[in-house]
Amino acid sequence: MAIDIGGTNIKILATGQTERRKFPSGKTMTPQNMVNGILELTKDWTFEAVSMGYPGVIKNGKIITEPHNLGQGWVGFDFEAAFKIPVKIMNDAAMQALGSYEHGTLLFLGLGTGLGSAIIADGTVVPMEVGHLSYKKSTYEDYVGVGGLERLGKKKWQKHVSYCVERLSAAVIPDDVVLGGGNAKKLKKLPEGCRLGDNMFAFKGGFRLWD
């Protein structure tokens, strides 16, 4: 089973299933709350392992920073004990990037509650935290995340998204640029050289973790 942990919803899909399931997350969502919600929602599913896409920094398969848009208690939480099966964890943007990857160097930007980011170079996944870099009067995330979209409106928000893609592409020189996350579909026009991702790629990436 693959879990896509977002600041708005927790989304899940298991191999053999055709439709994903979800439930709300938010600022009070703790890891135990999430596990309880998933176990309740998947009573009729069968799965032997779990992949988790987590919105924060992962090192050696371990969560090392608390999330910005969820509750606390994620660092050090024993997910294998909670689920009672093997669990692999990676950054949520990296997991969606892995599911989107086709060839060469991929730059992935996830436009959701915040800004997810990752590079895949010749099959090697490199998670990033671009969203927290300084930009104008705040950070990239504050301008191209959902807060920026609501504050600035679609037209100005899209200009900041295009600028972000342009600057990062100049640094990375990618063969492919994917804009994923729930808000990518709100772009009136994709920046040049980009293709639209899909949140379903997060599940594909989660499944690929076990290949």
C-alpha positions as CSV (number, residue, x, y, z in Angstrom):
1,M,0.0,0.0,0.0
2,A,1.2,3.5,-0.8
3,I,0.4,6.5,1.4
4,D,0.6,10.1,0.1
5,I,0.6,12.4,3.2
6,G,-0.6,15.9,2.3
7,G,-1.3,18.9,4.4
8,T,-5.0,18.7,3.4
9,N,-5.6,15.0,2.9
10,I,-4.1,11.6,3.5
11,K,-4.5,9.6,0.3
12,I,-4.0,5.8,0.0
13,L,-4.0,3.1,-2.7
14,A,-3.0,-0.6,-2.6
15,T,-2.0,-2.9,-5.4
16,G,-5.0,-4.6,-6.8
17,Q,-7.3,-1.7,-6.0
18,T,-8.6,0.6,-8.7
19,E,-9.6,3.6,-6.7
20,R,-7.7,5.6,-4.1
21,R,-9.2,6.5,-0.7
22,K,-8.6,9.6,1.4
23,F,-9.5,11.4,4.6
24,P,-8.7,14.9,5.8
25,S,-5.4,15.7,7.5
26,G,-4.5,19.3,8.7
27,K,-2.6,21.0,11.5
28,T,-3.7,18.5,14.2
29,M,-2.9,15.3,12.3
30,T,-0.5,13.2,14.4
31,P,1.1,10.0,13.1
32,Q,-1.0,7.8,15.3
33,N,-4.2,9.6,14.1
34,M,-3.1,8.8,10.5
35,V,-2.4,5.2,11.2
36,N,-5.8,4.8,13.0
37,G,-7.5,6.4,10.1
38,I,-5.8,4.3,7.5
39,L,-6.4,1.0,9.3
40,E,-10.1,1.9,9.7
41,L,-10.4,2.9,6.0
42,T,-8.6,-0.3,4.7
43,K,-10.4,-3.0,6.6
44,D,-11.4,-4.7,3.4
45,W,-7.9,-4.4,1.7
46,T,-5.1,-6.8,1.9
47,F,-1.5,-5.5,1.8
48,E,1.9,-6.8,3.0
49,A,4.0,-3.7,3.0
50,V,3.6,0.1,3.2
51,S,5.3,3.0,1.3
52,M,4.9,6.5,2.8
53,G,5.4,9.8,1.0
54,Y,6.1,12.2,3.9
55,P,6.1,16.1,3.6
56,G,9.5,16.7,5.3
57,V,13.1,15.7,5.4
58,I,14.0,12.0,5.3
59,K,17.5,10.6,5.9
60,N,18.3,6.9,5.6
61,G,14.6,6.1,5.6
62,K,13.9,8.0,8.8
63,I,11.9,11.1,9.4
64,I,14.2,13.8,10.8
65,T,12.0,17.0,10.7
66,E,8.5,17.6,11.9
67,P,6.0,18.6,9.1
68,H,5.0,22.3,8.6
69,N,1.4,21.6,7.8
70,L,0.5,18.7,10.2
71,G,0.6,17.9,13.9
72,Q,3.7,16.9,15.8
73,G,5.2,13.6,16.9
74,W,6.4,12.3,13.5
75,V,10.1,12.2,14.3
76,G,10.9,8.9,15.9
77,F,7.4,7.3,15.5
78,D,7.6,3.6,14.9
79,F,5.4,3.0,11.8
80,E,6.4,-0.6,11.4
81,A,5.2,-1.3,14.9
82,A,2.0,0.6,14.3
83,F,1.2,-1.1,11.0
84,K,2.8,-4.4,12.0
85,I,4.3,-4.8,8.5
86,P,7.4,-3.5,6.7
87,V,7.4,0.2,6.0
88,K,9.5,2.4,3.7
89,I,9.4,6.2,3.9
90,M,10.6,8.8,1.5
91,N,9.9,12.5,0.9
92,D,6.4,12.9,-0.7
93,A,7.7,15.0,-3.6
94,A,10.4,12.4,-4.2
95,M,7.9,9.6,-4.3
96,Q,5.7,11.4,-6.8
97,A,8.9,12.2,-8.8
98,L,9.8,8.5,-8.8
99,G,6.4,7.6,-10.2
100,S,6.8,10.3,-12.9
101,Y,10.3,9.5,-13.9
102,E,11.0,8.4,-17.5
103,H,14.6,9.1,-18.4
104,G,17.7,11.4,-17.9
105,T,17.4,14.2,-15.4
106,L,13.9,15.0,-14.0
107,L,13.0,18.2,-12.1
108,F,9.8,17.7,-10.1
109,L,7.9,20.5,-8.4
110,G,4.8,19.6,-6.4
111,L,2.3,22.5,-6.2
112,G,0.1,21.6,-3.2
113,T,-0.4,22.9,0.3
114,G,3.3,23.9,0.1
115,L,6.0,23.3,-2.5
116,G,7.5,19.9,-2.9
117,S,10.7,19.4,-4.9
118,A,13.0,16.6,-6.1
119,I,15.5,15.7,-8.8
120,I,16.0,12.3,-10.3
121,A,19.3,12.0,-12.2
122,D,19.8,8.8,-14.2
123,G,17.6,6.9,-11.8
124,T,19.0,8.4,-8.5
125,V,16.4,10.2,-6.4
126,V,17.6,13.5,-4.8
127,P,14.9,15.1,-2.5
128,M,15.1,18.9,-2.1
129,E,13.6,21.5,0.2
130,V,13.4,24.4,-2.4
131,G,10.1,25.6,-0.8
132,H,11.9,26.9,2.2
133,L,14.5,28.9,0.3
134,S,14.2,32.7,0.6
135,Y,12.2,34.4,-2.2
136,K,11.2,38.0,-2.3
137,K,9.8,38.9,1.1
138,S,9.4,35.3,2.3
139,T,10.0,31.9,0.8
140,Y,9.2,30.1,-2.5
141,E,6.5,28.1,-0.7
142,D,4.7,31.3,0.5
143,Y,4.4,32.4,-3.1
144,V,3.7,29.2,-5.1
145,G,2.0,27.1,-2.3
146,V,-1.7,27.2,-1.6
147,G,-1.2,30.3,0.6
148,G,0.2,32.2,-2.3
149,L,-2.5,31.1,-4.6
150,E,-5.2,32.3,-2.2
151,R,-3.4,35.6,-1.4
152,L,-2.3,36.6,-4.9
153,G,-4.9,35.1,-7.1
154,K,-4.4,32.7,-10.0
155,K,-2.8,35.2,-12.5
156,K,0.0,36.5,-10.2
157,W,0.4,33.0,-8.7
158,Q,1.1,31.5,-12.1
159,K,3.7,34.2,-12.8
160,H,5.6,33.1,-9.6
161,V,5.3,29.5,-10.6
162,S,6.8,30.2,-14.0
163,Y,9.6,32.2,-12.5
164,C,10.4,29.4,-10.1
165,V,10.5,26.8,-12.9
166,E,12.7,29.1,-15.0
167,R,15.3,29.7,-12.2
168,L,15.4,26.1,-11.0
169,S,15.7,24.8,-14.6
170,A,18.6,27.1,-15.2
171,A,20.4,25.5,-12.3
172,V,19.5,21.9,-12.9
173,I,19.4,21.8,-16.7
174,P,16.8,19.0,-16.7
175,D,15.7,16.8,-19.6
176,D,12.2,16.7,-18.2
177,V,10.2,19.0,-15.9
178,V,7.0,17.7,-14.2
179,L,4.6,19.9,-12.3
180,G,2.6,17.8,-9.9
181,G,0.5,18.3,-6.8
182,G,-3.1,19.2,-6.5
183,N,-2.8,22.8,-7.7
184,A,-0.8,22.1,-10.9
185,K,-4.1,21.6,-12.7
186,K,-5.1,25.2,-11.9
187,L,-2.3,26.6,-14.1
188,K,-4.0,28.2,-17.2
189,K,-0.9,27.4,-19.2
190,L,2.1,25.2,-18.4
191,P,5.5,26.9,-18.4
192,E,7.6,26.1,-21.4
193,G,9.2,22.6,-21.3
194,C,6.9,21.3,-18.5
195,R,4.4,18.5,-18.5
196,L,1.6,18.0,-16.1
197,G,2.0,15.4,-13.4
198,D,-0.7,13.5,-11.6
199,N,-1.2,12.6,-7.9
200,M,-1.6,9.0,-9.0
201,F,2.1,9.1,-9.8
202,A,2.8,9.2,-6.1
203,F,1.2,5.8,-5.7
204,K,3.2,4.5,-8.7
205,G,6.4,5.8,-7.0
206,G,5.4,4.1,-3.8
207,F,5.0,0.8,-5.5
208,R,8.3,1.2,-7.3
209,L,10.1,1.5,-3.9
210,W,9.5,-2.3,-3.5
211,D,10.6,-3.3,-7.0
